[in-house]
């Protein structure tokens, strides 16, 4: 039986979907069961975040995403391969890549670790810890599908960035929030506000 994840790594790459990242990060920050969050953003992710969420500049990323300072969420530089999450001796309980580009997924699936996101994911796989890849692409070509299979066979969960539509969402924020609920549920951190299907 897996233990409750209290130390999370949340990474984000250059695929579209920054609003989903924002809701997951806010949820993790607000959850009292989560004691630490290491946030890693690729250079491409920083550009997408700025464009999709209309952020001003790249400084104070955590505060801009959350709307408030956080004592729990710490940003790590993607170039810093000596960061805590690069080591298996650091107890990161689970890692989510949201959104996960096909390039990042391919490098993780094939054991490449040229930056901190890829190395942290590699650590999760080798230590048999939870790794959730929220893949964002359509349509999928055969290379994408093969890489997803490789990653899944190595122990990752492929969790496509596909929002639910059956709960009466009134906005994109509603869709993104419910998707974050589902990711947290998958990690073993169910949220009281999540939609529950009653049949």
Beta strands, then each sheet from edge to edge (+ up, - down):
strand 1: 7-12
strand 2: 36-41
strand 3: 73-77
strand 4: 94-100
strand 5: 130-135
strand 6: 157-158
sheet 1: 3+ 2+ 1+ 4+ 5+ 6+
end
